[in-house]
């Protein structure tokens, strides 16, 4: 893993150097602006990857690493959009139009993301808890922004609370419409 990260940094650094060398030649103002934006984009990516690498090394909790990763990713994308736009007003209008379109297209993933925030902030359940949502009962193995992974207990062929061996991927959006029972948490 370390070797892969170092190779990625070396590659991106080489791309920046090559773009800066091409910038020395006179290709015209438009091409010069494109090269400058591309090299700045690569620099932002390098800084973002470095921050993610440092966060992974420092943070022991998986949840904090995920939240940090998504925060850095959104910050990088916003910085790149702003760099190519240059005008804050145009950037705001572009984000507004994109947000409207993406809201309609990605309605279920957005609901899952909202439910994920509810799980994290509201401390509804965490990894290792035994929960029941609708008619699905299981032990939480993984929680990510889109879905929760459960190891099913009981099930249709078992009358007790032993693991059935099935893994259930439950969209987080279900939490907004179904009652949640947590057998592990105290009230």
N, C-alpha and C positions, 0 to 999 in steps of 0.2 A: 504494500500500500504506500509506504514512504517513497519507494522508487517511482511509483506512478505519479505521485504528487510532484516530486522533484522534476520528473520529465515534463509534466504539464507546465510548470513554472518556466523551465528553460525554453520550451517551445514558444510560449506566449511572450517571453522576454525577447527572443529572437525575432518574432513578428514585429514587435514594437521597434526594435533597432532597424529592421529592414524598412518599415514604414517611415521612420525618421530619415533614413538615408535617401529614400525616394523623394522625401519632402525637400531635400536640398536642391534637387533638379527643378528647373522652371518648366512645369507642365501646364501652367495656367492657374488662375485663381480658383476656379470651381474644383479642379482636380486636387489642388492643394488643400482646400477646405475638407474634401472627402477624406484625403489621407490623414489630415489632422484629427478629424472625428473618429476615423477607424483606429488610429493609434491611441487616442484617448479612451476609446471603448475597451481596447485590450488592456490598457493600464487599469481601468476601473475593474475589469474582470480579474486581473491579477490581485488587486487589493482585496476584492471580495472573496476570492478563493483563499487568500492568506488569512483573512478574518475568520472564515469558516473553519479552516485548518486549526487555527489557534483556539477557537471555541470548542472544537471537538477534543482537543488535547486537555483543555482546562476543565470542561464540564463533565461530570460523571453521570448526571441524570439524563436519561434518554429523552425525556420530555423537553427539558430545557435546551438540549441540542437541537431538537426539531424546531422549537419556537424560534431559536436564534437563527437557524438556517433559513427559515421562511422569511424572517424579518430582513436579513441581509439580502436575500434574493429579491424581495420587493424593492428594497432601497437601490440595488444595482440597476434593476429595470427602469425605475423612475429616473435615476441619474442619466442613463443612456438616452431615454426619451427626451429629457430636458436638454441634453447636449446636442442632439440632432435638431431639435426644434429651435432652441435659442431664445424664443419668446415665451414668456410665462402665460400670456393670454391665449396664444395658439395652443400651447400645451394643455391648458385647462379645457378648452373646447374639444380638443382631440380626445382627452381622457373621458370627457362627458359622453361623447358620441360612442366611443369604444365601450364604456360602461353600460350604456343602454342596450347595445347589441349583445354584449356578453351576458347581461342579466337574463335576457330571453333565451339565449342559446344554452347557458349553463345553469338553469334554474335548480335542478336537483343537486349538482355539486355545491352550489352556493348554500343551499339549505343544509347540506351535510357539513359544510364549513362552519355555519352558524351553530349547528348542534354540537360540533367539536369544541367550539369556544364555550358553549354551555357546559359541556362535560369537564373541560379544564378549569374554567373559572368557578363554576358551581360545585366542583368536586363531587359530581354525581357518582362516578365510579373511577377506579384506576386499575392498572394492570394487576392481575392476581385476584380481583374481586369476583364473586359469583353473582351474576345478575340474571334477570329474566325480563325480556322485552317481548310483548305479545305472547306467543306460545313457544318462544325460543329461550332455552335456559342453558347457561354455560359459564365457564371461567374465562375471564378476559385475558387474552394473550398479548394483544397489541392494539394500540389506539393511534390512528393517524387522522389527518384532516378529512378524509373522505369516508373511511369505514372503520369499524371495530371488528377485530378478529377474535372469535370465541372458540373454545374447545367445548363442544356440546356435552352436557351431562343429561342423563335420563334418556330422552328421545322416545321415539315411537315403539321401539322394541324392548326397552328396559323400564322396569317399574321402580328402580331405585335411583340414587343420585351418583351412580358411577359414570365415568366418562364413556361415551358411546364410540369414541374414536373419530368422530366427524369434526371437521373444522368448518365453522360457519362464518362467512363474511357478511356482516350486517352494516348496511349503509347508515351513517350517522343521522340522516334525515328522518329515519324512523323514530328517533327519540322525540321529535317534535309532535308526533301524532299518536304514539303508543305509550301506555303507562310503563314506567321503569320500576322494577323491584330489585333492590340491592340487598342480598342476603349477608354480605360481609360487613357493611358499614353500620356503625351505631347511629342512633338518632340524635 
